[in-house]
Amino acid sequence: MARKKPIVNIGSTQKKRDREFFKDFVLEVIEDTFIFEVKPTSISLDDDTQTLFTLVLNGYRFVYEDLVVSDSKDYLDVYLYGVKQIENYDVTFDSTSITITFTESITRIPTDVVSDFDAGKNSFEIKGKITEIV
């Protein structure tokens, strides 16, 4: 004689709960991977060579959630006139600002970039897990 299978009625509550869990999970992933675009609050050139930029984001901070990486550069990308800058800058931060200092010259005429910024043109753009401090 074969053993009878038990009759388990999970009903629609289990399916509904699974769908809600999955929907919440997807929304959490989307929110976690959202990248913000910000403009630097100030741009300056170094005093010695007048070729290395320093960008400052006053009133911004990194969005640290579950994952903390060892290098702050993993949290942002810097673009100069739409061209992504790769591994040629250092990032430092404190509780109220983020500072990006370039380690090599990235343009032929750096003073034009600073004057464009001062004139209100968007020369630099920073994309990453950054949020404004409210």
Backbone hydrogen bonds in HBPLUS format (Angstrom, degrees):
<---DONOR---> <-ACCEPTOR-->    atom                        ^
c    i                          cat <-CA-CA->   ^        H-A-AA   ^      H-
h    n   atom  resd res      DA  || num        DHA   H-A  angle D-A-AA Bond
n    s   type  num  typ     dist DA aas  dist angle  dist       angle   num
A0016-LYS N   A0012-SER O   2.93 MM   4  6.04 160.6  1.97 151.0 156.8     1
A0017-ARG N   A0013-THR O   2.89 MM   4  6.00 159.9  1.93 147.4 153.1     2
A0018-ASP N   A0014-GLN O   2.97 MM   4  6.18 157.4  2.03 148.6 154.4     3
A0019-ARG N   A0015-LYS O   3.00 MM   4  6.22 157.6  2.05 148.5 154.3     4
A0020-GLU N   A0016-LYS O   2.94 MM   4  6.17 162.1  1.97 152.8 157.6     5
A0021-PHE N   A0017-ARG O   2.93 MM   4  6.08 159.9  1.97 148.5 154.3     6
A0022-PHE N   A0018-ASP O   2.96 MM   4  6.12 162.6  1.99 147.3 152.0     7
A0023-LYS N   A0019-ARG O   2.87 MM   4  6.04 161.1  1.91 149.8 155.4     8
A0024-ASP N   A0020-GLU O   2.90 MM   4  6.06 164.7  1.92 151.4 155.2     9
A0025-PHE N   A0021-PHE O   2.89 MM   4  6.07 154.0  1.96 146.9 154.8    10
A0026-VAL N   A0022-PHE O   2.93 MM   4  6.17 161.5  1.96 153.3 157.2    11
A0027-LEU N   A0023-LYS O   3.02 MM   4  6.25 163.6  2.04 151.4 155.8    12
A0028-GLU N   A0024-ASP O   2.95 MM   4  6.10 149.7  2.04 144.1 152.5    13
A0029-VAL N   A0025-PHE O   2.98 MM   4  6.27 154.1  2.05 149.3 156.1    14
A0030-ILE N   A0026-VAL O   2.97 MM   4  6.23 162.1  2.00 152.8 157.5    15
A0031-GLU N   A0027-LEU O   2.98 MM   4  6.12 162.2  2.01 145.1 150.1    16
A0032-ASP N   A0028-GLU O   2.89 MM   4  6.00 152.4  1.97 144.1 152.0    17
A0033-THR N   A0029-VAL O   3.07 MM   4  6.22 143.5  2.20 146.1 154.1    18
A0034-PHE N   A0031-GLU O   3.37 MM   3  5.27 164.7  2.40 101.4 105.2    19
A0036-PHE N   A0128-GLY O   2.92 MM  92  5.38 163.9  1.95 144.2 143.3    20
A0128-GLY N   A0036-PHE O   2.91 MM  92  5.38 155.5  1.97 148.9 157.0    21
A0038-VAL N   A0126-ILE O   2.81 MM  88  5.31 166.0  1.83 159.1 164.0    22
A0126-ILE N   A0038-VAL O   2.92 MM  88  5.31 169.7  1.93 167.9 167.7    23
A0041-THR N   A0056-VAL O   2.78 MM  15  5.82 142.5  1.92 150.3 162.8    24
A0042-SER N   A0056-VAL O   3.26 MM  14  5.27 145.4  2.39 143.4 144.1    25
A0056-VAL N   A0042-SER O   2.99 MM  14  5.27 159.9  2.03 152.8 153.4    26
A0044-SER N   A0054-THR O   3.01 MM  10  5.27 146.0  2.13 142.5 152.5    27
A0054-THR N   A0044-SER O   2.83 MM  10  5.27 142.0  1.97 153.6 156.9    28
A0046-ASP N   A0052-LEU O   2.91 MM   6  5.49 139.5  2.07 147.7 160.4    29
A0050-GLN N   A0046-ASP O   3.22 MM   4  5.11 134.3  2.45 123.2 135.3    30
A0102-PHE N   A0053-PHE O   2.94 MM  49  5.45 174.0  1.95 162.4 164.4    31
A0055-LEU N   A0100-ILE O   2.73 MM  45  5.00 164.1  1.75 154.7 157.9    32
A0100-ILE N   A0055-LEU O   2.78 MM  45  5.00 168.5  1.79 152.5 156.6    33
A0057-LEU N   A0098-ILE O   2.80 MM  41  5.06 160.9  1.83 158.7 163.6    34
A0098-ILE N   A0057-LEU O   3.09 MM  41  5.06 150.1  2.18 125.5 134.5    35
A0059-GLY N   A0096-THR O   2.77 MM  37  5.24 149.2  1.86 171.1 170.3    36
A0133-ILE N   A0059-GLY O   2.74 MM  74  5.32 174.4  1.75 144.0 144.9    37
A0061-ARG N   A0131-THR O   2.92 MM  70  5.62 154.2  1.99 158.1 166.6    38
A0131-THR N   A0061-ARG O   2.89 MM  70  5.62 163.7  1.91 163.7 169.2    39
A0063-VAL N   A0129-LYS O   2.85 MM  66  5.33 154.1  1.92 139.7 137.9    40
A0074-ASP N   A0071-ASP O   3.09 MM   3  5.86 163.2  2.12 119.6 124.5    41
A0075-TYR N   A0072-SER O   2.98 MM   3  5.59 165.2  2.00 119.0 123.9    42
A0076-LEU N   A0073-LYS O   3.36 MM   3  5.56 165.3  2.38 106.0 110.2    43
A0129-LYS N   A0075-TYR O   2.95 MM  54  5.58 150.5  2.04 157.6 167.1    44
A0077-ASP N   A0127-LYS O   2.70 MM  50  5.25 147.4  1.81 155.0 166.2    45
A0127-LYS N   A0077-ASP O   2.92 MM  50  5.25 162.8  1.95 154.3 159.3    46
A0085-GLN N   A0078-VAL O   2.78 MM   7  5.59 169.9  1.79 169.9 167.8    47
A0079-TYR N   A0125-GLU O   2.79 MM  46  5.11 159.1  1.83 162.3 167.0    48
A0125-GLU N   A0079-TYR O   2.91 MM  46  5.11 151.0  2.00 146.1 151.2    49
A0080-LEU N   A0083-VAL O   2.93 MM   3  5.21 160.2  1.97 141.9 140.9    50
A0083-VAL N   A0080-LEU O   3.03 MM   3  5.21 167.7  2.04 114.1 117.4    51
A0081-TYR N   A0123-SER O   2.76 MM  42  5.12 164.9  1.78 162.2 163.0    52
A0103-THR N   A0088-ASN O   2.92 MM  15  5.51 164.9  1.94 130.4 134.9    53
A0090-ASP N   A0101-THR O   2.74 MM  11  5.23 160.6  1.77 148.4 153.5    54
A0101-THR N   A0090-ASP O   2.87 MM  11  5.23 160.9  1.91 152.6 158.2    55
A0092-THR N   A0099-THR O   2.89 MM   7  5.22 164.7  1.91 155.2 160.4    56
A0099-THR N   A0092-THR O   2.75 MM   7  5.22 176.1  1.76 159.9 161.3    57
A0094-ASP N   A0097-SER O   3.02 MM   3  5.64 161.4  2.06 159.1 163.0    58
A0112-ASP N   A0109-ILE O   3.15 MM   3  5.76 142.7  2.30 114.8 123.5    59
A0113-VAL N   A0110-PRO O   3.06 MM   3  5.32 126.3  2.36 102.8 116.1    60
A0114-VAL N   A0110-PRO O   3.25 MM   4  6.67 157.9  2.30 152.7 158.1    61
A0115-SER N   A0111-THR O   2.94 MM   4  6.15 160.0  1.98 146.8 152.6    62
A0116-ASP N   A0112-ASP O   2.86 MM   4  6.00 149.4  1.95 141.4 149.9    63
A0117-PHE N   A0113-VAL O   3.01 MM   4  6.25 156.6  2.07 145.3 151.3    64
A0118-ASP N   A0114-VAL O   2.91 MM   4  6.18 159.8  1.95 149.9 155.7    65
A0119-ALA N   A0115-SER O   2.93 MM   4  6.06 136.1  2.12 137.5 149.0    66
A0119-ALA N   A0116-ASP O   3.18 MM   3  5.02 125.8  2.49  90.5 104.6    67
A0121-LYS N   A0116-ASP O   2.85 MM   5  5.17 151.0  1.94 161.3 152.0    68
A0120-GLY N   A0117-PHE O   3.01 MM   3  5.17 159.0  2.06 106.6 112.7    69
